[in-house]
Amino acid sequence: MRTTGPVRVTSLLRVALIVLACSAPPALGQQPMRIFGPGPQPAVSGPNLLQVYEDAKGYDAQYAAARNTLQANLEKLPQGRALLLPSVNLNSNATSTRIDTYTRNSINPPNLRDIHSYGYSIVLSQPIFRMQNMLQYDQAEYQVKQAEATFGQSSQDLILRVAQAYFDVLAAVDNLTLVKAQKASIAEQLAQAKRNFEVGTATITDTHEAQARFDLVVAQEIVADNAVETKQRELQQISGKLYPGLKPLRPGVKHEPPVPARMQDWVELAENQGFPVLAQDAATEIAALESRRAAAAHLPTLDVVGSYGTTSATGSTVIATSGSTKITRGELGLQLGIPIYSGGALNSKEREAAALYEKAKQDQKGVRRSQALAARQNYLLVVNGISTINALEQAVISSRSSYESNKLGYEVGVRISIDVLNAEQQVYQTSRDLLVARYGTIMNHLKLKATTGSLNEQDLEVVNRALEP
C-alpha cells in the first residue's frame, strides 16, 4: 500500500463559507427569517430588491407602455357616454357672387352685379332611441374593466420580472464564487500532486487527473463570469441601472408552505380572480354586446333634430334688385330612420359577431383552465421546493462528510486523487443546487400568488426582508 503526504484542505474553508450561507441554522435564540410567514421583520437598506423594483417602475418600457395603454382605454367610457348625449354644431358661411347679365336682341342694357351673403346656423341633435349606441356604452364599461385587469397583470409581471432578474444575478454570482473556490482548491491539490510525484510518493496519474480537473474548472470559470455579466445586463434592461452588488439571502431562511394549504383553494382563486380570467371575462361580455349591437342594426332610430340660423345677402341671384335681405330660420322636429336593405351587410355582420362571441366563450374556458393548471403547477413547485431544500441541506452535510472521508482515505492510501476530486466536486454541486432551489422556491411562491391576482408590492417587501441587512 502506497502512502502520500497530507492533502492541503485550507480551500475547504472557502467552501464552508458558502455552504454555511446555504444551510446554517439560525443562532441560539435567533428567530429564522420566514418567507411569506407571519410577523414583522426588520427593514433592509442598500441596493436590495425593493430599490431595484422602484427603479424598474420608472424605467421599464413594458410597464410604461401598459400604463399608457390603460390611460388610453379609460377614455372608452366618456366616448361611449358621448353617443347618448346631444351634439351641437355651429356652421357659418360667407359667399361672394358676381352676375354679368347680357340679353341678345333686347333693349335692356347689360347688367353687372356683385352679391355678398353671410350666414350661420346652430344644429342640435339628441338621440332618443339608438340601441346600438346604448350597447356600445355598455361595451365601454367592460372595455375599462378589461384594461384595468390587463394593467393589473402587467403590474404583477413587473414584480415577477424584477424578482427573477434579481435572483438570476444572485445565482450567477453564487455560481461564480463556487467555481472560483473550487478552482483555488484544485490548484492546491494540483500543486500537492506535483510535489508528491517529485518526491516519489505519488504517480504521475494523480498529477494528470488534477491537471485535467483544473483545466475544466478554468473553462467553467469563464462561462460563470460571462453569466454574471449577462444577468447583470438583463437586470439593467429592466431597471436602467447596473448595480455593483445586490443583497443576498440571509442564512437560515425558512420557507413557509402556501396559505391556504389546500391546492384546490388556490385553483378556485386562480379560476375566479386571476387577472387573465378577469380580462377574458370582460372580453366575453364585450363580444356578447357586440353580437347584440349587430342585431340592433336592423332596428329603427329616432332623434330630436333642431336648428337655428340667419342668412344675410346684399341682393338676390334670382331677380335684379339692389335691396339687401335677411332671413332667420328656426326648426325643431323628430327624425326617424328605418334600415331597409344594405346589400346583406347587416346580416353578414350579425353572423360574424355571433361567431366571435362563441370564440370568446371558448377562450374564456381556455383561460380558466390555463390559470387552474398554473396554480396547480406552482403550488406543487413550492411544496416540493421546500422538501427539496430540506433534502439538499442534508445532502450538503453528507457531501462534506464524504469529502472528509475521501480526504482521510487518500492520506492513508485507500483512496486515489480522483476520489477526492469527485467528492469535492459533489460538495460544490450540492451547494449550488441548494442555492438555486432557494431562489426557485421564492419565485414559484410569487408566481403562485400571481395566478390568483393577489401578488403585490407587500409580497415583494416580505421577500426583501429576507435579504442580508
SEPA-640823 format. One line per 10 residues: for each residue y, x, z of C-alpha. Coordinates in nm, 3 decimals. Each point is the difference from the previous one (the first is absolute). Layout:
// residues N
Y,X,Z ~ ...
// end
This chain:
// residues 469
0.000,0.000,0.000 ~ 0.336,0.140,-0.103 ~ 0.300,-0.003,0.229 ~ 0.365,-0.024,-0.089 ~ 0.327,0.054,0.168 ~ 0.178,-0.299,0.153 ~ 0.185,-0.223,-0.241 ~ 0.370,-0.036,0.078 ~ 0.079,-0.360,0.085 ~ 0.370,0.012,0.075
0.064,-0.216,-0.308 ~ -0.194,-0.278,0.168 ~ 0.304,-0.047,0.221 ~ 0.194,-0.109,-0.307 ~ -0.266,-0.255,-0.072 ~ 0.009,-0.121,0.358 ~ 0.373,-0.069,-0.015 ~ -0.047,-0.233,-0.295 ~ -0.322,-0.152,0.126 ~ 0.158,-0.075,0.336
0.276,-0.186,-0.181 ~ -0.271,-0.217,-0.152 ~ -0.236,-0.058,0.289 ~ 0.150,0.104,0.331 ~ 0.006,-0.281,0.261 ~ 0.324,-0.072,0.184 ~ 0.074,0.197,0.311 ~ -0.096,-0.139,0.342 ~ 0.232,-0.281,0.090 ~ 0.149,-0.016,-0.351
-0.031,-0.332,-0.183 ~ -0.131,0.036,-0.358 ~ 0.225,-0.107,-0.285 ~ -0.135,-0.320,-0.152 ~ 0.060,-0.096,-0.360 ~ 0.092,-0.370,-0.023 ~ -0.078,-0.029,0.371 ~ 0.204,-0.174,0.271 ~ 0.260,0.158,0.223 ~ 0.331,0.182,-0.057
-0.005,0.357,-0.125 ~ 0.260,0.278,0.015 ~ 0.226,0.048,-0.299 ~ -0.043,0.289,-0.242 ~ 0.286,0.203,-0.142 ~ 0.016,0.231,-0.300 ~ -0.123,-0.036,-0.361 ~ -0.256,-0.269,0.080 ~ -0.145,-0.297,-0.181 ~ 0.284,-0.239,0.082
0.264,0.244,-0.125 ~ -0.186,0.043,-0.326 ~ -0.028,-0.378,-0.032 ~ 0.373,-0.047,0.056 ~ 0.071,0.261,-0.267 ~ -0.238,-0.178,-0.237 ~ 0.167,-0.339,0.049 ~ 0.324,0.142,-0.133 ~ -0.150,0.212,-0.277 ~ -0.323,-0.145,-0.139
0.055,-0.144,-0.346 ~ -0.283,-0.254,0.018 ~ 0.135,-0.149,0.322 ~ 0.356,-0.009,-0.136 ~ -0.122,-0.172,-0.316 ~ -0.190,-0.258,0.206 ~ 0.308,-0.067,0.214 ~ 0.217,-0.059,-0.308 ~ -0.269,-0.218,-0.154 ~ 0.010,-0.215,0.313
0.378,-0.032,-0.022 ~ -0.028,-0.103,-0.365 ~ -0.267,-0.262,0.072 ~ 0.199,-0.148,0.288 ~ 0.248,-0.115,-0.263 ~ -0.264,-0.234,-0.143 ~ 0.083,-0.255,0.269 ~ 0.372,-0.046,-0.076 ~ -0.082,0.004,-0.370 ~ -0.249,-0.281,0.047
0.243,-0.196,0.218 ~ 0.267,0.031,-0.268 ~ -0.214,-0.207,-0.235 ~ 0.049,-0.301,0.231 ~ 0.374,0.043,0.050 ~ 0.282,-0.104,-0.234 ~ 0.139,0.232,-0.263 ~ 0.368,0.005,-0.099 ~ 0.135,0.173,-0.308 ~ 0.357,0.048,-0.117
0.058,0.018,-0.375 ~ 0.330,0.080,-0.170 ~ 0.112,0.050,-0.357 ~ 0.304,0.101,-0.202 ~ 0.019,-0.059,-0.377 ~ 0.257,0.085,-0.266 ~ -0.033,-0.181,-0.337 ~ 0.207,0.046,-0.319 ~ -0.014,-0.284,-0.257 ~ 0.142,0.054,-0.352
0.017,-0.333,-0.189 ~ 0.062,-0.014,-0.375 ~ -0.058,-0.316,-0.210 ~ -0.026,0.024,-0.377 ~ 0.199,-0.256,-0.203 ~ 0.182,-0.123,0.305 ~ 0.365,-0.034,0.081 ~ -0.070,0.129,0.352 ~ 0.098,0.359,0.047 ~ -0.249,0.257,0.137
-0.042,-0.012,0.381 ~ -0.076,0.296,0.231 ~ -0.068,-0.075,0.366 ~ -0.105,0.210,0.302 ~ -0.182,-0.195,0.272 ~ -0.080,0.144,0.345 ~ -0.235,-0.173,0.241 ~ -0.103,0.081,0.357 ~ -0.253,-0.160,0.227 ~ -0.230,0.028,0.298
-0.286,-0.203,0.145 ~ -0.204,0.002,0.321 ~ -0.363,-0.104,-0.039 ~ -0.216,-0.105,0.298 ~ -0.378,-0.045,-0.006 ~ -0.206,-0.113,0.301 ~ -0.379,-0.031,-0.036 ~ -0.129,-0.329,0.138 ~ -0.363,0.023,-0.101 ~ -0.145,0.323,-0.135
-0.352,0.043,0.136 ~ -0.036,0.344,-0.154 ~ 0.305,0.127,0.191 ~ -0.129,-0.142,0.327 ~ -0.335,0.172,-0.045 ~ 0.167,0.326,-0.097 ~ 0.198,-0.010,0.326 ~ -0.330,-0.041,0.189 ~ -0.134,0.296,-0.196 ~ 0.296,0.210,0.109
-0.093,-0.052,0.365 ~ -0.352,0.130,-0.062 ~ 0.135,0.285,-0.211 ~ 0.203,0.113,0.302 ~ -0.311,-0.023,0.220 ~ -0.195,0.202,-0.253 ~ 0.274,0.265,-0.012 ~ 0.012,0.025,0.379 ~ -0.379,0.041,0.018 ~ 0.007,0.266,-0.272
0.272,0.191,0.183 ~ -0.196,-0.029,0.324 ~ -0.294,0.162,-0.174 ~ 0.229,0.273,-0.136 ~ 0.125,0.068,0.354 ~ -0.359,0.036,0.121 ~ -0.082,0.222,-0.296 ~ 0.286,0.231,0.093 ~ -0.138,0.036,0.354 ~ -0.346,0.075,-0.136
0.125,0.246,-0.261 ~ 0.213,0.188,0.253 ~ -0.281,0.014,0.257 ~ -0.254,0.106,-0.263 ~ 0.225,0.275,-0.136 ~ 0.084,0.114,0.354 ~ -0.363,0.030,0.107 ~ -0.095,0.156,-0.333 ~ 0.243,0.281,0.079 ~ -0.142,0.038,0.351
-0.356,0.006,-0.137 ~ 0.093,0.261,-0.262 ~ 0.172,0.218,0.262 ~ -0.299,-0.034,0.235 ~ -0.235,0.097,-0.280 ~ 0.210,0.304,-0.087 ~ 0.010,0.105,0.366 ~ -0.378,-0.031,0.027 ~ -0.054,0.196,-0.322 ~ 0.231,0.279,0.119
-0.177,0.019,0.334 ~ -0.334,0.007,-0.178 ~ 0.126,0.273,-0.232 ~ 0.110,0.214,0.295 ~ -0.334,-0.049,0.173 ~ -0.202,0.088,-0.310 ~ 0.222,0.303,-0.058 ~ -0.093,0.124,0.347 ~ -0.368,-0.061,-0.065 ~ 0.026,0.181,-0.334
0.161,0.299,0.168 ~ -0.269,-0.005,0.270 ~ -0.278,-0.018,-0.262 ~ 0.144,0.301,-0.181 ~ 0.018,0.201,0.323 ~ -0.356,-0.097,0.093 ~ -0.121,0.105,-0.345 ~ 0.181,0.333,0.025 ~ -0.170,0.080,0.333 ~ -0.334,-0.126,-0.126
-0.041,-0.300,0.229 ~ 0.016,-0.260,-0.282 ~ -0.096,-0.031,-0.364 ~ 0.232,-0.028,-0.297 ~ -0.108,-0.363,-0.030 ~ 0.214,-0.097,0.300 ~ 0.302,0.161,-0.164 ~ -0.061,-0.176,-0.331 ~ -0.044,-0.337,0.171 ~ 0.320,0.040,0.200
0.187,0.122,-0.310 ~ -0.118,-0.300,-0.204 ~ 0.106,-0.241,0.274 ~ 0.336,0.178,0.032 ~ 0.067,-0.025,-0.375 ~ -0.085,-0.371,0.011 ~ 0.236,-0.070,0.288 ~ 0.280,0.188,-0.179 ~ -0.037,-0.242,-0.291 ~ -0.007,-0.292,0.244
0.322,0.126,0.159 ~ 0.177,-0.003,-0.337 ~ -0.113,-0.358,-0.061 ~ 0.097,-0.107,0.351 ~ 0.344,0.161,-0.028 ~ 0.061,-0.179,-0.329 ~ -0.112,-0.327,0.157 ~ 0.262,0.037,0.274 ~ 0.275,0.051,-0.256 ~ -0.123,-0.296,-0.207
-0.015,-0.238,0.297 ~ 0.343,0.108,0.120 ~ 0.144,-0.076,-0.343 ~ -0.170,-0.341,-0.002 ~ 0.165,-0.079,0.333 ~ 0.331,0.129,-0.136 ~ -0.027,-0.243,-0.291 ~ -0.004,-0.289,0.249 ~ 0.251,0.122,0.259 ~ 0.223,0.227,-0.207
-0.037,0.292,0.240 ~ -0.223,0.305,0.027 ~ -0.089,0.035,0.367 ~ -0.068,0.344,0.148 ~ -0.248,-0.145,0.247 ~ -0.135,-0.334,0.116 ~ -0.110,-0.113,0.343 ~ -0.383,0.007,0.029 ~ -0.218,-0.237,0.198 ~ -0.035,0.056,0.372
-0.326,0.137,0.141 ~ -0.226,-0.261,0.151 ~ 0.140,-0.297,-0.191 ~ -0.217,-0.306,0.055 ~ -0.044,-0.253,-0.279 ~ -0.012,-0.362,0.110 ~ -0.229,-0.244,-0.182 ~ 0.165,-0.282,-0.198 ~ 0.143,-0.295,0.191 ~ -0.122,-0.270,-0.051
-0.346,0.148,0.023 ~ -0.176,-0.240,-0.241 ~ 0.000,0.091,-0.367 ~ 0.016,-0.366,-0.103 ~ 0.330,-0.044,0.185 ~ 0.154,0.277,-0.213 ~ -0.149,-0.154,-0.314 ~ 0.152,-0.340,0.076 ~ 0.339,0.154,0.072 ~ -0.012,0.196,-0.325
-0.097,-0.310,-0.199 ~ 0.282,-0.209,0.147 ~ 0.297,0.224,0.068 ~ -0.041,0.317,-0.205 ~ 0.305,0.060,-0.220 ~ -0.199,0.002,-0.327 ~ -0.145,-0.337,0.099 ~ 0.342,-0.143,0.084 ~ 0.145,0.128,-0.327 ~ -0.287,-0.148,-0.201
0.023,-0.331,0.187 ~ 0.364,-0.021,-0.104 ~ -0.089,0.096,-0.357 ~ -0.260,-0.279,-0.009 ~ 0.255,-0.255,0.117 ~ 0.243,0.124,-0.265 ~ -0.267,-0.044,-0.267 ~ -0.077,-0.352,0.127 ~ 0.369,-0.094,-0.017 ~ 0.026,0.155,-0.346
-0.284,-0.224,-0.114 ~ 0.190,-0.302,0.132 ~ 0.319,0.124,-0.170 ~ -0.179,0.017,-0.332 ~ -0.121,-0.358,0.047 ~ 0.350,-0.112,0.105 ~ 0.140,0.112,-0.335 ~ -0.114,-0.338,-0.138 ~ 0.218,-0.191,0.247 ~ 0.351,-0.126,-0.080
0.310,0.164,0.147 ~ 0.311,-0.169,0.134 ~ 0.337,0.168,0.062 ~ 0.349,-0.107,0.097 ~ 0.240,0.145,-0.258 ~ 0.378,-0.008,0.030 ~ 0.288,0.167,-0.177 ~ 0.379,0.007,0.018 ~ 0.232,0.175,-0.244 ~ 0.333,0.015,-0.179
0.083,0.094,-0.360 ~ 0.356,0.068,-0.124 ~ 0.101,0.055,-0.365 ~ 0.330,0.055,-0.183 ~ -0.113,-0.215,-0.289 ~ -0.290,-0.167,-0.172 ~ -0.238,0.149,-0.252 ~ -0.057,-0.346,-0.148 ~ 0.349,-0.137,-0.062 ~ 0.323,0.182,-0.057
0.206,-0.044,0.311 ~ 0.233,0.219,0.194 ~ -0.062,-0.159,0.340 ~ -0.219,0.159,0.270 ~ -0.294,-0.183,0.160 ~ -0.174,0.024,0.338 ~ -0.335,-0.164,0.070 ~ -0.160,-0.017,0.346 ~ -0.361,-0.115,0.027 ~ -0.235,-0.060,0.296
-0.367,-0.096,-0.024 ~ -0.276,-0.074,0.251 ~ -0.347,-0.121,-0.081 ~ -0.377,0.038,0.025 ~ -0.201,0.210,-0.241 ~ -0.366,-0.085,-0.050 ~ -0.239,0.233,-0.180 ~ -0.352,-0.102,-0.105 ~ -0.227,0.265,-0.159 ~ -0.197,-0.156,-0.286
-0.158,0.276,-0.207 ~ 0.047,0.377,-0.014 ~ -0.278,0.108,-0.232 ~ -0.265,0.004,0.271 ~ 0.168,0.278,0.200 ~ 0.021,-0.203,0.321 ~ -0.370,-0.083,-0.004 ~ -0.087,0.362,-0.072 ~ 0.211,0.128,0.292 ~ -0.162,-0.258,0.226
-0.347,0.126,-0.089 ~ 0.116,0.361,0.044 ~ 0.143,-0.069,0.347 ~ -0.318,-0.181,0.108 ~ -0.214,0.297,-0.105 ~ 0.228,0.244,0.184 ~ -0.023,-0.214,0.313 ~ -0.381,0.019,-0.013 ~ 0.030,0.377,-0.043 ~ 0.229,0.021,0.304
-0.254,-0.189,0.211 ~ -0.273,0.243,-0.099 ~ 0.231,0.294,0.074 ~ 0.061,-0.155,0.341 ~ -0.373,-0.003,0.073 ~ -0.031,0.359,-0.121 ~ 0.283,0.125,0.221 ~ -0.146,-0.168,0.308 ~ -0.338,0.155,-0.068 ~ 0.156,0.343,-0.057
0.194,-0.023,0.326 ~ -0.313,-0.105,0.187 ~ -0.193,0.293,-0.147 ~ 0.281,0.244,0.086 ~ 0.006,-0.130,0.358 ~ -0.376,0.042,0.036 ~ 0.004,0.349,-0.150 ~ 0.287,0.128,0.211 ~ -0.141,-0.158,0.315 ~ -0.332,0.179,-0.055
0.180,0.324,-0.082 ~ 0.193,-0.018,0.328 ~ -0.304,-0.085,0.212 ~ -0.223,0.256,-0.173 ~ 0.284,0.252,0.004 ~ 0.021,-0.017,0.379 ~ -0.375,0.053,0.022 ~ 0.024,0.286,-0.248 ~ 0.272,0.165,0.206 ~ -0.214,-0.019,0.313
-0.298,0.144,-0.189 ~ 0.207,0.280,-0.152 ~ 0.146,0.092,0.340 ~ -0.356,0.054,0.120 ~ -0.084,0.178,-0.325 ~ 0.286,0.245,0.056 ~ -0.143,0.087,0.342 ~ -0.350,0.033,-0.146 ~ 0.116,0.216,-0.290 ~ 0.182,0.231,0.240
-0.319,0.029,0.207 ~ -0.195,0.073,-0.318 ~ 0.247,0.270,-0.095 ~ -0.028,0.163,0.343 ~ -0.380,-0.012,-0.019 ~ -0.010,0.156,-0.346 ~ 0.248,0.264,0.106 ~ -0.215,0.090,0.300 ~ -0.312,-0.002,-0.220 ~ 0.171,0.236,-0.242
0.085,0.234,0.285 ~ -0.363,0.018,0.115 ~ -0.135,0.016,-0.355 ~ -0.166,-0.344,-0.040 ~ 0.272,-0.132,-0.232 ~ 0.152,0.150,-0.312 ~ 0.363,0.016,-0.106 ~ -0.023,-0.304,-0.230 ~ -0.114,-0.214,0.293 ~ 0.314,0.087,0.192
0.219,-0.064,-0.305 ~ -0.161,-0.338,-0.064 ~ 0.036,-0.102,0.363 ~ 0.363,0.099,0.000 ~ 0.055,-0.190,-0.325 ~ -0.149,-0.306,0.168 ~ 0.254,0.027,0.283 ~ 0.288,0.000,-0.246 ~ -0.143,-0.278,-0.214 ~ -0.067,-0.226,0.298
0.349,0.061,0.136 ~ 0.149,-0.085,-0.339 ~ -0.207,-0.317,-0.024 ~ 0.116,-0.107,0.345 ~ 0.366,0.040,-0.093 ~ -0.048,-0.193,-0.323 ~ -0.185,-0.276,0.186 ~ 0.288,-0.035,0.246 ~ 0.260,-0.033,-0.275 ~ -0.221,-0.233,-0.201
-0.064,-0.232,0.294 ~ 0.372,-0.032,0.071 ~ 0.070,-0.079,-0.365 ~ -0.281,-0.254,-0.017 ~ 0.138,-0.174,0.308 ~ 0.339,-0.024,-0.167 ~ -0.161,-0.131,-0.319 ~ -0.193,-0.259,0.202 ~ 0.322,-0.134,0.147 ~ 0.157,0.002,-0.346
-0.272,-0.233,-0.134 ~ 0.119,-0.264,0.249 ~ 0.370,0.051,-0.076 ~ 0.067,0.116,0.358 ~ 0.069,0.370,-0.061 ~ 0.355,0.090,0.100 ~ 0.213,0.282,0.137 ~ -0.122,-0.060,0.355 ~ -0.350,0.103,-0.109 ~ 0.146,0.317,-0.144
0.174,0.067,0.332 ~ -0.333,-0.027,0.181 ~ -0.152,0.261,-0.231 ~ 0.312,0.214,0.032 ~ -0.039,0.009,0.379 ~ -0.345,0.152,-0.050 ~ 0.157,0.311,-0.153 ~ 0.083,0.321,0.182 ~ 0.334,-0.017,0.190
// end
